[in-house]
Amino acid sequence: MKNYLSKRIYIAGHSGMVGSSIWRRFEEEGAHGLIGLKSSELDLTNQADVLSFFRHEKPDIVINAAAKVGGIMANKQFPYSFLMDNLMIQNNLIDGAVKNDVETFIFLGSSCVYPRLAPQPIKEEYLLTSSLEPTNEPYAIAKIAGIKACEALFNSHDKNFFSLMPSNLYGPRDNFDYESSHVLPALIHKFHDAKRNGNQPVKLWGSGNPRREFLHVDDLAAAVIFLLDKKINKPIINVGTGTDISINNLATMVQDIVGYQGDIKWDLSMPDGTPRKLMSHSVLDKMGWEPKIQLWDGIKDTYSWYLRNEDRLKCVQIVS
């Protein structure tokens, strides 16, 4: 059917890792009504500006891929910013969409919204059944607020506003900065730099025992497109691969792909984070969707992109 191809589609955060992948996928599908503005053109934390944007552009579909994100260190250093910036961004987008009769709103959440010790695999109904992981609690609380806002609109106002909960995302255009990145891009950066410096030892956080599930960003983009043509019966849907890996084994995989031949030293004084996060994706399974990109292939693809953009990334990190 692909009715969405004739719609005006606003992708908030269209230049980031997630937003740019979704944008490319829409272009491949033949969509012509794409709308994307840089942060310098539209401040999503400014309610008046966001409302003005909605009144002027009148999008039919909104995909919220805009958020302040980071790893354990970034969350630890800037908890207030991770909470408040994300609340302002998503609240302005959701409220603007409601007040301007947007047909479909897709809110992109995160697996970190689920309890730290949730039963595995994690089902959508486990949300708010226990305590969150302290190392990313502010970000998770903000995301939960957005999820609940969309859920209220879905259940009580008959709005097609729903949330996707992806597992750990990675891919081209990721953030590779040591201080603020997530685990997989940080591993790529560390092993690459160590290889360039005579295979010097690499220090990694924690024990290496926690397990994580990784989803290539292009698979998430495919899931977004897939769901636009489906009848949505649940306001929260997990998106994952159904397979997880220990951080130790992930490090070995990245090490092999990068070609690093030195030693890994685990810093047991640093936090591990949540012991395990494996998502149940039975809802999407029943709808007929499955991911296509294997982890090894996805990491190779990401590392190739990193090598092509290494000089530019260094400039960005120095400026920031």
C-alpha positions in Angstrom: 0.0 0.0 0.0 2.7 2.5 1.1 0.1 5.3 1.8 2.9 7.2 3.7 4.7 8.0 0.4 2.2 10.8 -0.3 2.4 12.2 3.2 4.4 15.1 4.7 6.8 13.3 7.0 8.8 15.3 9.7 11.8 13.5 11.1 13.0 15.2 14.2 16.8 14.7 14.5 17.1 13.9 10.8 20.9 14.5 10.7 21.8 12.1 13.6 22.6 8.4 13.4 19.0 7.3 13.8 17.2 10.1 11.9 19.6 10.0 8.9 19.1 6.3 8.5 15.3 6.7 8.6 15.6 9.6 6.1 17.6 7.5 3.7 15.1 4.6 3.9 12.2 6.9 3.1 14.1 8.3 0.1 14.8 4.8 -1.1 11.1 4.1 -0.8 10.3 7.1 -3.0 8.9 9.5 -0.3 9.0 13.1 -1.5 7.4 15.0 1.5 10.3 14.7 3.9 10.8 17.6 6.4 14.0 18.0 8.4 15.5 21.0 10.2 18.8 21.3 11.9 19.0 22.5 15.5 20.2 25.8 14.3 17.0 26.2 12.3 14.6 24.9 15.0 15.3 24.7 18.7 13.2 21.7 19.9 13.5 22.9 23.5 11.6 26.1 22.6 7.8 25.4 22.8 6.8 28.5 20.9 9.1 27.8 18.0 8.0 24.2 17.8 4.3 25.1 17.8 5.0 27.7 15.0 6.8 25.0 13.0 3.8 22.6 13.3 1.3 25.3 12.2 3.4 26.3 9.2 4.6 22.9 8.0 1.6 20.8 8.9 3.2 17.3 8.9 1.0 14.2 8.6 3.6 11.9 10.2 6.2 12.7 12.9 9.1 10.5 13.9 10.9 11.6 17.0 14.5 10.6 16.6 15.8 13.7 18.4 17.3 13.2 21.9 20.2 14.0 24.0 22.0 10.6 24.3 25.2 9.3 25.8 26.9 6.4 27.6 27.4 5.8 31.3 30.0 8.6 31.8 27.9 11.2 30.0 24.8 10.3 32.0 26.8 10.4 35.3 28.3 13.8 34.5 25.1 15.6 33.2 22.0 14.0 34.8 20.0 17.3 34.9 20.7 17.9 31.2 19.7 14.4 30.2 16.5 14.7 32.1 15.4 18.2 31.3 16.6 18.5 27.7 14.9 15.3 26.7 11.7 16.2 28.5 11.5 19.5 26.7 12.3 18.1 23.3 9.7 15.3 23.4 7.0 17.2 25.3 7.1 20.0 22.7 7.0 17.6 19.8 4.2 15.5 21.2 2.1 18.5 22.3 2.7 20.2 19.0 1.6 17.1 17.1 -1.6 16.8 19.1 -2.5 20.4 18.7 -2.0 20.3 15.0 -3.8 17.0 14.3 -0.8 14.9 13.2 -2.0 11.5 12.0 0.9 9.3 13.2 3.5 10.0 15.8 6.4 7.5 16.4 8.3 8.0 19.6 11.7 6.3 19.7 12.5 5.1 23.2 15.3 2.9 24.5 15.7 -0.4 26.2 17.1 1.4 29.3 13.5 2.4 30.2 13.0 -1.2 31.5 13.9 -2.2 35.1 17.5 -3.0 35.8 16.7 -6.6 36.9 13.7 -7.2 34.5 13.0 -10.9 33.6 14.7 -11.9 30.4 13.7 -11.5 27.6 12.2 -8.2 28.4 8.5 -7.8 27.4 6.8 -4.4 26.9 4.6 -5.0 30.0 7.6 -5.0 32.3 7.8 -1.2 32.1 7.7 0.4 35.6 7.6 -3.0 37.4 10.8 -2.4 39.3 13.8 0.0 39.8 15.8 1.5 36.9 19.5 1.2 36.3 21.0 4.1 38.3 23.7 4.9 35.7 21.1 6.1 33.2 18.1 6.8 35.3 17.6 10.5 34.3 17.5 9.7 30.6 15.2 6.7 31.2 12.8 8.8 33.3 12.5 11.3 30.5 11.9 8.6 27.9 9.3 6.9 30.1 7.4 10.3 30.3 7.3 10.4 26.5 6.2 6.8 26.3 3.4 7.3 28.8 2.2 10.5 27.0 1.9 8.6 23.7 0.3 5.7 25.5 -2.3 8.0 27.0 -3.1 9.4 23.6 -3.2 6.0 22.0 -5.6 4.5 24.7 -7.8 7.4 25.6 -7.8 9.7 22.6 -7.7 7.2 19.8 -4.5 8.7 18.4 -2.0 6.7 16.3 0.8 7.8 18.7 3.0 4.8 19.6 6.5 4.1 20.9 9.3 1.8 19.6 11.8 0.4 22.1 15.0 -0.5 20.2 17.8 -2.4 21.8 21.3 -0.9 21.8 21.7 0.9 18.5 24.9 1.3 16.5 25.9 2.1 12.9 27.2 4.8 10.6 27.1 8.4 12.1 27.3 7.1 15.6 29.1 9.1 18.3 32.6 7.8 18.8 33.8 10.3 21.4 35.5 8.6 24.4 33.6 10.7 27.0 30.0 10.5 25.7 29.7 7.5 23.4 28.0 4.2 24.0 29.9 0.9 24.4 30.2 -0.3 20.8 31.5 3.0 19.1 33.8 3.5 22.1 35.3 0.1 21.5 35.8 0.8 17.8 37.6 4.1 18.7 39.7 2.7 21.5 40.9 -0.4 19.5 41.6 1.7 16.4 43.6 4.3 18.3 45.6 1.6 20.1 46.3 -0.2 16.9 47.7 3.1 15.4 49.9 3.5 18.5 51.7 0.2 18.3 49.0 -2.0 19.8 49.3 -0.5 23.2 47.1 -2.1 25.9 43.4 -1.0 26.0 41.6 -0.4 29.3 37.9 -1.2 29.3 35.3 -0.5 32.0 33.9 -3.1 34.3 34.2 -6.9 34.2 33.1 -7.5 30.7 30.3 -9.9 32.0 27.2 -7.8 31.3 25.2 -8.9 28.2 23.8 -6.5 25.6 21.6 -6.9 22.5 22.7 -4.7 19.5 20.5 -3.5 16.6 21.9 -1.9 13.5 20.3 1.5 12.9 19.3 0.5 9.4 17.3 -2.4 10.8 15.5 0.1 13.1 14.8 2.3 10.1 13.3 -0.7 8.3 11.1 -1.4 11.2 9.8 2.2 11.3 8.9 2.0 7.6 7.3 -1.5 8.0 5.0 -0.3 10.8 3.7 2.7 8.9 1.7 0.4 6.8 0.4 -1.7 9.6 -2.5 -1.5 12.1 -0.9 -0.8 15.4 -2.6 -2.6 18.3 -0.2 -1.8 21.1 1.3 1.6 22.1 4.7 0.1 23.0 6.6 -2.2 20.7 10.1 -3.6 21.2 12.5 -3.7 18.3 15.5 -6.1 18.6 17.3 -9.1 17.3 16.5 -11.6 20.0 20.3 -12.3 20.5 22.6 -10.8 23.0 26.4 -11.0 23.6 28.7 -10.4 26.6 30.7 -7.2 26.5 33.8 -9.4 26.8 32.9 -11.2 23.6 31.8 -8.0 21.9 35.2 -6.5 22.7 36.9 -9.6 21.1 34.7 -9.2 18.0 35.5 -5.5 17.6 39.2 -6.3 18.3 39.3 -8.8 15.4 37.4 -6.5 13.0 39.7 -3.6 13.7 42.8 -5.8 13.6 44.1 -4.8 17.1 46.7 -7.2 18.4 47.4 -5.9 21.9 46.1 -6.7 25.4 42.7 -5.8 27.0 42.8 -4.7 30.7 39.4 -4.6 32.5 39.0 -1.9 35.1 36.9 -3.5 37.8 36.6 -0.2 39.7 34.2 1.1 37.0 30.5 0.2 36.8 29.1 -2.5 34.7 25.6 -1.1 34.4 22.6 -3.4 33.9 23.6 -7.1 34.1 21.6 -8.1 31.0 19.2 -6.5 28.5 17.7 -8.9 26.1 14.4 -7.8 24.5 11.4 -9.9 23.6 10.3 -8.9 20.1 7.3 -11.3 19.8 5.0 -8.5 18.8 7.0 -7.7 15.7 7.6 -11.4 15.0 3.8 -11.9 14.8 3.5 -9.0 12.5 6.1 -10.5 10.1 9.2 -8.3 10.6 12.7 -9.4 11.4 16.1 -7.8 11.4 18.5 -8.5 8.5 21.9 -7.3 9.6 24.2 -9.7 11.5 26.3 -8.2 14.3 29.7 -9.0 12.7 28.6 -7.5 9.3 27.1 -4.5 11.1 30.3 -3.8 13.0 32.4 -4.1 9.8 30.0 -1.6 8.1 30.3 0.8 11.0 34.1 0.5 11.2 34.4 1.1 7.5 32.3 4.3 7.9 34.5 5.4 10.8 37.6 5.0 8.7 36.2 7.0 5.9 35.2 9.8 8.3 38.0 9.6 10.9 39.5 13.0 10.1 36.2 14.8 10.2 35.2 13.1 13.4 38.5 14.2 15.1 37.7 17.8 14.1 34.2 17.6 15.5 35.5 16.1 18.8 38.2 18.9 19.1 35.6 21.6 18.5 33.1 20.2 20.9 
